[in-house]
Amino acid sequence: MKEINVAVTGGAGQIAYSLLPRLVSGETFGPDIKVNLRLIEIPQVVDKLQGTIMELIDCGFDQTGELTATSDICEGVKDADWVLLVGSIPRGIVIDGKKIEERSDLLKINGGIFTDQGAAIGQVAKPDAKILVVGNPANTNALIGMNSAKNPSQQWFAMTALDANRAKAQLAEKAGASISSLKNMIIWGNHSPTMYPDPYNATINGVSAAETINDHQWLSEEYLPLVQQRGKAVIDARGASSAASAANAAIDTVKAVMNPTPDGDCFSAAIASDGSYGVPQGLIFGFPLRTSANGEVEIIQGIELNEFAQSKIAITTQELESEREAVADLIN
């Protein structure tokens, strides 16, 4: 049986608890791949990972390989094929008596974390490692990590699949269609309330979702805010952030990168812009992506964007440029 090395930060958190069994069950990497899983946590809670490891062993999956826990990022990511950066400092945490609420504060606090993690990944992970940033602010955390890694042969992604799944569900419900009928769900820009979940290029049974629903007022005044603010709504409802759905989206992203994209479809994730669609080069930006038959992930070109879409994409682009400026000292 072939083996793959997978590292996960924030291994003791809620998202990881939903994520880890699906990484070692054969679902994500296939039934013929043994998964060596490295769980990474801060020193204060790393001992709790032993209980998680016991549970993973007790699942009895044939694909479960070596399971280790560490607080040493270099040990955790050494020779990793995949690194899932789930852990980050969340909004609302109290540090030195101050409650962290502003996105700018989150950027600076997480910046130091992702600088160190990126440097370690660049130095000791596999040369062709793939890195998925789940911890927020995901796009700019990925930007910091990628620039700290200084290893262009590795590929960095920020997760927007959770937004895409949310958007598909809302469009399907409004149209009275099954979620499986939704294709080409694109999340443009930042994983934040400025994201643009594109209903015009999404399709329901091959027809534009916007055309099928035929209600521009609902799309602009209800659908967009609903998707953009869904994370906050979940927090308000359950008293904690999205965990199961975030873990599911991470699995969706890994599988989308690992497997050729079906004809006529795309997947959503944020990657470094090459200037496509006028997005400034280097920003970690949500695009429509395709994985080719030879495993290359590429931005799908030629997507038509109406004036409404362009205005929304301009807003999320501006936010990401502002975030890049806020962490300029960490990426130069």
PANU-498509 format. One line per 5 residues: number of its first residue (from 1); their letters; for each residue x, y, z of C-alpha. Coordinates in pm, whole numbers. Example, Ala and Ser with C-alpha at 12.3 -4.5 7.8 and 13.67 -1.06 7.14 Angstrom:
REM PANU-498509
1> as> 1230/-450/780  1367/-106/714 $
//
This chain:
REM PANU-498509
1> mkein> 0/0/0  136/342/-96  178/601/180  112/973/211  222/1209/488 $
6> vavtg> -43/1457/607  13/1726/871  -271/1910/1046  -231/2209/1274  -493/2285/1537 $
11> gagqi> -526/1911/1587  -717/1943/1916  -977/2184/1779  -1338/2135/1676  -1274/2139/1302 $
16> aysll> -995/1883/1333  -1217/1652/1537  -1455/1627/1241  -1175/1630/985  -924/1373/1106 $
21> prlvs> -1126/1049/1076  -1210/1133/716  -843/1186/633  -744/837/747  -1056/642/645 $
26> getfg> -971/603/278  -1237/856/175  -1000/1142/97  -691/983/-54  -836/653/-170 $
31> pdikv> -864/297/-40  -512/200/-149  -327/484/27  -202/458/384  -212/795/561 $
36> nlrli> 59/887/809  -101/1165/1013  91/1425/1213  -116/1633/1455  32/1967/1555 $
41> eipqv> -77/2177/1851  53/2440/2090  250/2297/2386  -29/2372/2635  -274/2128/2475 $
46> vdklq> -59/1885/2279  -114/1614/2543  -487/1613/2459  -400/1479/2116  -325/1139/2266 $
51> gtime> -696/1091/2323  -766/1185/1962  -505/937/1844  -666/667/2058  -1000/736/1890 $
56> lidcg> -849/725/1543  -692/388/1626  -1026/265/1760  -1194/351/1428  -1006/57/1282 $
61> fdqtg> -955/202/934  -731/-9/710  -577/309/566  -458/448/900  -79/466/912 $
66> eltat> 153/619/1170  -16/865/1404  195/1122/1588  138/1435/1796  383/1721/1834 $
71> sdice> 414/2087/1922  720/2120/1694  610/2253/1356  925/2128/1182  874/1777/1315 $
76> gvkda> 509/1790/1214  556/1901/854  879/1713/772  837/1530/440  465/1620/435 $
81> dwvll> 279/1574/108  -20/1771/238  -35/2031/515  -372/2148/644  -327/2467/845 $
86> vgsip> -646/2456/1047  -526/2630/1363  -534/3008/1397  -618/3269/1659  -996/3326/1635 $
91> rgivi> -1188/3649/1656  -1311/3721/2009  -1021/3565/2198  -877/3767/2488  -503/3831/2472 $
96> dgkki> -329/4037/2742  -667/4156/2864  -780/4274/2520  -1060/4109/2326  -949/4066/1967 $
101> eersd> -1235/4173/1740  -1084/4368/1451  -970/4184/1138  -654/4399/1133  -559/4270/1478 $
106> llkin> -623/3912/1369  -398/3963/1067  -106/4079/1276  -147/3815/1550  -183/3529/1304 $
111> ggift> 93/3675/1090  361/3562/1331  213/3212/1343  196/3170/967  542/3320/917 $
116> dqgaa> 694/3044/1128  475/2772/982  543/2884/626  919/2889/683  910/2536/824 $
121> igqva> 697/2406/538  925/2563/280  1232/2406/439  1127/2052/535  795/1958/368 $
126> kpdak> 804/1777/33  918/2000/-258  579/1947/-424  376/1973/-101  27/2116/-117 $
131> ilvvg> -87/2343/164  -446/2431/247  -510/2719/486  -837/2684/676  -764/2914/972 $
136> npant> -891/3268/926  -820/3523/786  -745/3239/543  -645/3427/226  -392/3655/389 $
141> nalig> -269/3386/627  -193/3184/313  -21/3486/159  203/3521/464  278/3149/477 $
146> mnsak> 353/3122/105  590/3417/111  762/3281/422  802/2938/262  997/3081/-32 $
151> npsqq> 944/2754/-217  765/2811/-549  738/2439/-623  491/2404/-334  131/2510/-390 $
156> wfamt> -72/2711/-140  -450/2731/-123  -694/2917/103  -1028/2748/155  -1339/2892/-8 $
161> aldan> -1516/2558/-55  -1722/2619/258  -1858/2935/99  -1923/2748/-227  -2113/2472/-46 $
166> rakaq> -2320/2730/139  -2393/2915/-184  -2495/2598/-368  -2732/2502/-90  -2906/2841/-92 $
171> laeka> -2942/2854/-470  -3073/2498/-481  -3331/2570/-210  -3452/2886/-383  -3481/2708/-717 $
176> gasis> -3640/2395/-570  -3357/2189/-718  -3123/1928/-580  -2776/2043/-474  -2629/1784/-711 $
181> slknm> -2774/1982/-1002  -2552/2282/-915  -2227/2316/-1112  -1964/2586/-1160  -2011/2749/-821 $
186> iiwgn> -1741/3016/-808  -1639/3211/-500  -1448/3517/-615  -1204/3690/-381  -1169/3677/-8 $
191> hsptm> -1308/3429/245  -1481/3715/423  -1809/3906/402  -1681/4071/82  -1666/3742/-112 $
196> ypdpy> -1868/3719/-430  -2058/3386/-466  -2134/3407/-838  -2495/3304/-921  -2468/3404/-1287 $
201> natin> -2199/3154/-1383  -2326/2883/-1149  -2561/2648/-1331  -2866/2446/-1231  -2917/2157/-1472 $
206> gvsaa> -2699/2339/-1722  -2881/2675/-1705  -2751/2984/-1525  -2872/2977/-1164  -2955/3347/-1183 $
211> etind> -3162/3287/-1496  -3337/2988/-1340  -3427/3182/-1023  -3506/3499/-1220  -3514/3728/-916 $
216> hqwls> -3234/3984/-918  -3364/4154/-604  -3346/3828/-408  -3000/3754/-546  -2857/4094/-455 $
221> eeylp> -3045/4172/-133  -3096/3831/28  -2877/3564/-129  -2547/3755/-123  -2572/3872/240 $
226> lvqqr> -2697/3531/348  -2392/3352/206  -2149/3627/305  -2272/3632/666  -2343/3261/707 $
231> gkavi> -2041/3205/932  -2162/3467/1177  -2513/3321/1168  -2376/2978/1262  -2182/3128/1553 $
236> darga> -2492/3312/1672  -2702/2994/1649  -2470/2735/1805  -2237/2950/2015  -1934/2826/1823 $
241> ssaas> -1796/2857/1473  -1859/2616/1188  -1682/2287/1250  -1841/1993/1069  -1914/2198/756 $
246> aanaa> -1565/2351/758  -1407/2007/791  -1625/1882/506  -1513/2173/287  -1148/2098/361 $
251> idtvk> -1203/1738/249  -1381/1863/-63  -1085/2087/-147  -823/1815/-104  -1022/1576/-322 $
256> avmnp> -1077/1847/-586  -703/1913/-605  -614/1544/-610  -857/1439/-884  -928/1566/-1237 $
261> tpdgd> -1217/1811/-1250  -1520/1674/-1439  -1581/1832/-1778  -1803/2137/-1759  -1741/2203/-1392 $
266> cfsaa> -1492/2380/-1166  -1405/2400/-799  -1347/2698/-574  -1034/2778/-378  -809/3079/-338 $
271> iasdg> -463/3067/-496  -194/3317/-586  -318/3540/-866  -125/3539/-1193  -310/3853/-1304 $
276> sygvp> -616/3668/-1436  -936/3872/-1445  -737/4182/-1358  -664/4065/-1004  -329/4204/-884 $
281> qglif> -55/3946/-913  34/3762/-596  -290/3814/-403  -436/3490/-268  -770/3521/-444 $
286> gfplr> -1071/3297/-494  -1094/3182/-857  -1271/2915/-1062  -1020/2630/-1072  -972/2307/-1260 $
291> tsang> -742/2013/-1193  -613/1873/-1521  -561/1507/-1604  -190/1544/-1521  -266/1691/-1179 $
296> eveii> -203/2059/-1253  -436/2310/-1089  -518/2599/-1321  -738/2906/-1323  -1024/2867/-1571 $
301> qgiel> -1012/3150/-1822  -1285/3319/-2022  -1556/3342/-1756  -1793/3626/-1847  -1851/3881/-1572 $
306> nefaq> -2138/4130/-1589  -2120/4477/-1436  -2277/4359/-1110  -2014/4085/-1076  -1730/4321/-1162 $
311> skiai> -1844/4567/-894  -1852/4296/-629  -1514/4155/-735  -1366/4505/-713  -1479/4532/-350 $
316> ttqel> -1324/4201/-241  -1007/4280/-438  -973/4611/-257  -1011/4437/80  -739/4186/-4 $
321> esere> -508/4462/-122  -567/4641/209  -489/4321/399  -171/4273/199  -67/4627/284 $
326> avadl> -139/4563/654  105/4269/662  361/4413/419  637/4382/680  573/4005/698 $
331> in> 580/3927/326  868/4139/197 $
//
